[in-house]
Amino acid sequence: MGKVVLVTGVARQLGGRFVRRVQREPDVDRVIAVDAVPPEHQLGGAEFLQADIRQSTIARVLAEHSVDTVVHMDVTGTPLGGGSRGSVKETNVIGTMQLLGACQKSPTVQRLVVKSSTNVYGSAPKDPAVFTETTPPKSLPSGGFAKDAVEVEGYVRGFARRRPDVAVCVLRFANILGPTADSPLADYFSLPVLPTVLGYDPRLQFVHEDDVIDVLRIAARAPERGTLNSGTFNIAGDGVLLLSQCSRRLGRPTVPVLLPAVTWAGSALRTVGLTDFSPEQVRLLTHGRVVSTGQMRETLGFRPKFSTAETFADFARSRGPGLLPPEALASAVDRLAALPFPGFPGGGRGAGTDGCHDATQHPTQSAN
């Protein structure tokens, strides 16, 4: 008998893609796709069950289908359809609690994979240059999806202690981008003009949605010789990009404003529904975040096909041309970067170079 894999969050594009991909694994016999709402996309030969993981009925699903592998993808920062932030938080936190409770009672569950986020590290002015999986955040996230991710991982660690016989793999993804990306950051980069924090040019990392599917597939299967697919792993493409480089590659001009004004602008954009410009995203676009991916390569045995720069390029192509040609925008930004701005970090730094930076080349935040 092959494996029986249960996947949550399949109504989203990423969940649906993984369901279709994991069915092709030679050792997988059945795939049970679960979500509170029916998906609008095809799930191949998977069996879809409309079930809310916030309810105790998920335990019956595990028992009835003798599930041995659970891939929990219903941890997200964006509502589905007309959902609210409250419903997202309930699904993230309460839904995870119910799912883990069901897994704890199930004698057949052998492997659990959880989609998490590098948001658990937060973004603060005194952050280390590079976060490893064991680096504690300087300040725990106080709200939003970042706080949800911290709570989810706490519950997962508790489950791992209670069920040491279950292989548990937590994947902390950097910002996920690609042609079908659905996230607050993707919405931000789709704005015609990008509001930025004056004096800051944060370093950002991205992971391509195709690589997300591949690493989830690796985490869900039995480990190959010399690898171990249990534990916590940062997942990101090679290198980093500065926010200024991202704006140039998109052909979208930036409007640098003081931090209080960015917060106000974020609230306004959120009110009119253009993008979820949350406080945690403002902090990311101020201080940035870079994580080490050594364990991803050495222990998990995964090497992304797309670098951070290649991921962003694919995303940029899917969004079409911006207001300005990238070459003209880059030239204008270079001229501005060469001007002295006393009192503001970064003035006169000649920050106009547009290469993809390796994390080790930037031991500190680009501007603090």
Beta strands, then each sheet from edge to edge (+ up, - down):
strand 1: 3-8
strand 2: 28-35
strand 3: 47-50
strand 4: 69-72
strand 5: 111-117
strand 6: 167-173
strand 7: 175-177
strand 8: 194-197
strand 9: 203-204
strand 10: 206-208
strand 11: 231-235
strand 12: 241-242
strand 13: 254-257
sheet 1: 3+ 2+ 1+ 4+ 5+ 6+ 11+
sheet 2: 7+ 10+
sheet 3: 8+ 13+
sheet 4: 9+ 12-
end
